[in-house]
Amino acid sequence: MLIVIKIFYIFLFLINYSVAQEFPARVIRFIVPYTPGGDTDFVARSISPKLSESLKQQVIVDNRPGAGSLIGMEAMLRAPADGYTLAMGTISSLAVLPVTKSSVSYDPIKDISPVILLTVAPYVLHVHPSLPVHSVSDLVRLAKLKVGQLSYGTPGIATGLHLTGEYFSFVAGIKLVHIPYKGSSPLMAEFTSGNISLAFLTLSTTKPFIQNRKLRPLAIAANIRSKEFAYIPLMSESGYPGFEASTWHGMVARTNTPKQIITRLNFEINRILNNDEISLNFKNIGFDIGAGSSDDFQKFITSEITKWKKVSIISKIKLD
């Protein structure tokens, strides 16, 4: 029996090795579980052409928005575990949804094979200039005077921005009204028009609106100030020590995807991320480069799940 088992595993190894040697033999689909135009879509469309060149095979971006990223992730998980269907994993799909919704159909550890962390970008607390506040303490004082009258917007329920907004409400002891939109574009249109009071967003999204004074940044949820916007204080400098929250993007595959394919994709994308043009483009919009091994990304995902699970418990956030 032991010999039969050994032969079986050798057979599986040879199949996987053969598949990996031929990879990629056809078009690769890279699912983005959000609408076109946002940060996640931008990262995917920046990486895909370069990856197509490296692999000498077309990599197409397939936007599958909906249900806070569940639709896109489930589409990837229904495909064969052969490396030809990949997805963009984010804070929402891999850390927030699994700890806040009991109806999530996948386990981010058991069902996902991390390929590589691509980018990380801290959230920044912004307000509309019509709001008479110039600091986080000003905002909190106003929110306590106008209980339940200030609103914050997000690109959807069960996103990282949603949980960050709820966490801020909890630690600040204020009541904010959550207004979810169907993506980043309608959110920005409503925010810059003054139809919502505040939002946690990345500088990549808000940079032109800050420069045109259509939005006012109050604090950045990071452990170091932005080089370009050095005048924006940290949340920890604004009375909320340890308040750090970032959006992040990483390529993932289905579990049981041949390790050789994961390793090949990781190697090629590490080379792309070290490319001066790509690196500069990401840094210019406020993204830090991720890179590293697939194991590094696995550890990062695990740490994010632990962090946001604690936040969901103390904030009493359940999205079902």
C-alpha positions in Angstrom: 0.0 0.0 0.0 2.8 2.4 0.9 4.4 1.8 -2.5 1.1 2.5 -4.3 0.8 5.8 -2.4 4.3 6.9 -3.2 3.7 6.1 -6.9 0.5 8.2 -6.8 2.2 11.2 -5.4 5.1 10.9 -7.9 2.4 10.7 -10.7 0.8 13.9 -9.4 4.2 15.7 -9.2 5.0 14.8 -12.8 1.6 16.1 -14.0 2.1 19.4 -12.1 5.7 19.7 -13.4 4.5 19.1 -16.9 1.7 21.7 -16.6 4.1 24.2 -15.2 6.7 23.7 -17.9 4.0 24.4 -20.6 2.6 27.4 -18.7 1.2 29.6 -20.2 -0.1 27.9 -23.3 -3.2 30.2 -23.6 -4.7 33.5 -22.5 -4.6 34.3 -18.8 -7.7 35.9 -17.2 -7.0 38.4 -14.4 -10.3 39.1 -12.6 -10.7 42.4 -10.9 -13.7 42.2 -8.5 -14.5 46.0 -8.8 -15.6 48.4 -11.5 -13.1 50.0 -13.9 -11.5 53.2 -12.9 -10.6 52.6 -9.3 -7.3 51.9 -7.6 -7.7 48.1 -7.9 -8.4 48.3 -11.6 -5.5 50.7 -12.1 -3.0 48.3 -10.4 -4.2 45.4 -12.5 -4.0 47.3 -15.8 -0.6 48.6 -15.0 0.8 45.1 -14.3 -1.1 43.1 -17.0 0.7 44.4 -20.2 4.1 43.9 -18.6 3.2 40.4 -17.5 1.9 39.7 -21.0 5.4 40.6 -22.3 7.2 38.5 -19.7 5.1 35.4 -20.3 4.7 35.9 -24.0 1.0 35.3 -23.6 -1.9 37.7 -23.3 -3.1 38.6 -19.8 -6.6 40.2 -20.0 -8.3 42.1 -17.2 -11.8 41.0 -16.5 -13.9 43.3 -14.3 -16.4 41.4 -12.2 -17.8 43.9 -9.6 -20.5 43.3 -7.1 -21.3 42.1 -3.5 -18.3 43.9 -2.1 -15.9 41.8 -4.3 -17.6 38.4 -3.7 -18.8 38.0 -7.3 -15.3 38.3 -8.7 -13.6 36.1 -6.2 -16.2 33.4 -6.6 -15.8 33.5 -10.3 -12.0 32.8 -9.9 -12.7 30.0 -7.4 -15.1 28.3 -9.9 -12.4 28.1 -12.5 -9.8 25.2 -12.6 -6.8 25.5 -10.4 -4.4 25.7 -13.4 -3.1 29.3 -13.2 -5.2 30.6 -16.1 -7.7 32.3 -14.0 -6.3 34.7 -11.4 -7.9 37.4 -9.2 -6.9 40.6 -7.5 -7.2 40.0 -3.8 -7.7 43.0 -1.6 -8.3 44.0 2.0 -12.0 43.6 1.4 -12.1 40.2 -0.2 -9.4 38.6 1.9 -9.6 40.3 5.3 -12.8 42.3 5.8 -15.5 40.1 4.3 -14.3 36.8 5.9 -14.4 38.3 9.4 -17.7 40.3 9.0 -20.0 38.1 6.9 -21.0 34.6 7.8 -22.2 34.0 4.2 -18.8 34.3 2.5 -18.4 31.1 0.5 -14.6 30.8 0.7 -11.9 30.6 3.3 -9.1 33.1 2.5 -6.5 30.8 3.9 -7.7 27.4 2.8 -9.2 28.2 -0.6 -6.7 30.8 -1.8 -3.1 30.5 -3.0 -1.4 33.9 -2.7 0.9 34.8 -5.6 2.4 38.2 -4.7 1.5 41.4 -2.8 1.5 44.2 -5.4 0.9 47.5 -3.7 0.0 49.0 -0.3 -1.5 52.5 0.1 -2.6 54.1 3.4 -6.0 55.6 3.8 -6.4 59.3 4.4 -9.3 61.0 6.2 -10.8 63.7 4.0 -13.6 66.2 4.4 -15.5 68.3 2.0 -14.2 72.0 2.2 -17.7 73.1 3.1 -17.3 71.5 6.5 -15.9 74.0 8.9 -13.1 71.7 10.2 -9.3 71.7 9.7 -8.2 68.8 12.0 -9.5 65.5 13.3 -10.3 67.0 16.7 -12.4 69.7 14.9 -14.3 67.0 13.0 -15.0 65.0 16.2 -16.2 68.1 18.0 -18.6 68.9 15.1 -19.8 65.3 14.9 -20.7 65.3 18.6 -22.6 68.5 18.1 -24.5 67.2 15.1 -25.2 63.7 16.2 -26.1 61.4 13.2 -25.9 64.3 10.7 -22.5 63.8 9.2 -22.1 61.2 6.6 -19.2 59.2 5.3 -19.0 57.6 1.9 -17.5 54.3 0.7 -17.3 52.5 -2.6 -19.6 49.8 -1.1 -20.6 47.7 1.9 -18.0 45.4 3.3 -15.1 47.2 1.8 -11.9 48.2 3.7 -13.1 51.8 3.7 -16.4 50.8 5.3 -14.7 49.0 8.2 -12.2 51.8 8.6 -15.0 54.4 8.8 -16.9 52.3 11.4 -13.7 51.9 13.4 -13.1 55.6 13.4 -16.6 56.2 14.5 -16.0 53.8 17.4 -12.7 55.1 18.6 -13.8 58.7 18.3 -17.1 58.1 20.1 -19.2 59.6 17.3 -22.2 58.6 15.2 -21.6 58.8 11.4 -24.1 57.8 8.7 -22.6 55.3 6.2 -23.5 56.0 2.5 -22.3 53.1 0.3 -21.9 53.7 -3.4 -21.5 51.3 -6.3 -17.8 51.9 -6.9 -15.3 54.7 -6.6 -16.5 56.9 -9.5 -20.0 57.7 -8.1 -18.4 58.1 -4.6 -16.0 60.8 -5.8 -18.7 62.6 -7.8 -20.9 62.8 -4.7 -18.1 63.7 -2.3 -16.6 66.5 -4.4 -20.2 67.9 -4.9 -20.6 68.1 -1.1 -23.3 65.5 -0.8 -21.3 63.6 1.8 -19.2 65.0 4.6 -16.2 62.8 4.8 -14.4 59.7 3.6 -11.3 57.6 4.0 -9.6 57.4 0.6 -6.2 57.0 -0.9 -4.1 59.8 -2.1 -4.0 58.2 -5.5 -7.7 58.9 -5.8 -7.8 62.3 -4.2 -4.6 64.0 -5.3 -6.1 66.2 -8.0 -9.0 67.1 -5.8 -6.7 68.1 -3.0 -4.6 70.3 -5.3 -7.8 71.9 -6.7 -9.1 72.4 -3.1 -12.2 70.4 -3.7 -11.3 68.1 -0.8 -9.4 68.7 2.4 -7.2 66.0 3.9 -7.1 65.9 7.7 -4.9 62.9 8.7 -3.2 59.8 7.2 -3.7 56.4 8.7 -0.1 55.3 8.5 3.0 55.2 10.6 5.0 57.6 8.5 3.9 60.9 6.7 3.6 61.1 3.0 6.6 62.6 1.3 4.6 64.5 -1.2 1.9 65.6 1.3 4.2 66.0 4.3 1.9 68.6 5.9 -0.9 65.9 6.4 -0.5 64.7 10.0 -0.8 61.0 11.0 -3.9 59.8 12.8 -1.5 58.9 15.7 -0.5 62.5 15.8 -4.1 63.6 15.8 -5.1 61.8 19.0 -5.6 58.3 17.8 -2.4 56.3 18.4 -2.1 53.0 16.5 -4.8 53.9 14.0 -3.4 52.5 10.8 -5.3 51.3 7.8 -4.3 50.7 4.2 -5.7 49.4 1.1 -3.7 46.7 -0.6 -3.7 44.7 -3.8 -2.3 41.3 -4.5 -2.5 38.6 -7.1 -4.1 35.3 -5.9 -5.0 31.9 -7.4 -7.1 29.0 -6.4 -5.6 26.7 -3.8 -4.0 23.6 -5.4 -2.7 25.6 -8.3 0.7 23.9 -9.1 3.4 25.4 -7.0 5.7 25.8 -10.0 3.1 28.1 -11.7 2.8 30.2 -8.5 6.6 30.5 -8.4 6.8 31.4 -12.1 4.2 34.2 -11.7 5.8 35.5 -8.5 9.2 35.6 -10.2 7.9 37.5 -13.3 5.9 40.0 -11.3 8.8 40.7 -8.9 10.8 41.7 -11.9 8.0 43.9 -13.1 7.6 45.6 -9.7 11.4 46.3 -9.7 11.1 48.0 -13.1 11.9 51.7 -12.7 8.9 52.9 -14.8 6.3 50.8 -12.9 7.9 51.5 -9.5 7.9 55.3 -10.2 4.3 55.2 -11.5 3.0 53.6 -8.4 5.0 55.8 -6.0 3.9 58.9 -7.8 0.3 58.1 -6.9 1.1 57.2 -3.3 1.4 53.4 -3.6 4.2 51.5 -1.8 5.5 48.5 -3.7 4.7 45.1 -2.2 6.8 42.4 -4.0 8.4 39.5 -2.0 7.6 35.8 -2.0 4.2 34.1 -2.1 4.9 33.0 1.5 5.4 36.7 2.5 2.0 37.5 1.0 0.5 34.6 2.9 1.8 36.0 6.2 0.6 39.5 5.4 -2.9 38.2 4.7 -3.0 36.3 8.0 -1.9 39.4 9.9 -4.6 41.5 8.2 -7.3 39.0 9.0 -6.2 39.0 12.7 -6.2 42.8 12.7 -9.6 43.4 11.1 -11.2 40.6 13.1 -10.2 42.5 16.3 -11.6 45.7 14.8 -14.9 44.0 13.9 -15.3 42.7 17.4 -14.5 45.9 19.3 -16.6 47.9 16.8 -19.4 45.3 16.9 -19.5 45.2 13.1 -21.4 42.4 11.5 -22.5 42.8 7.9 -25.0 40.0 7.6 
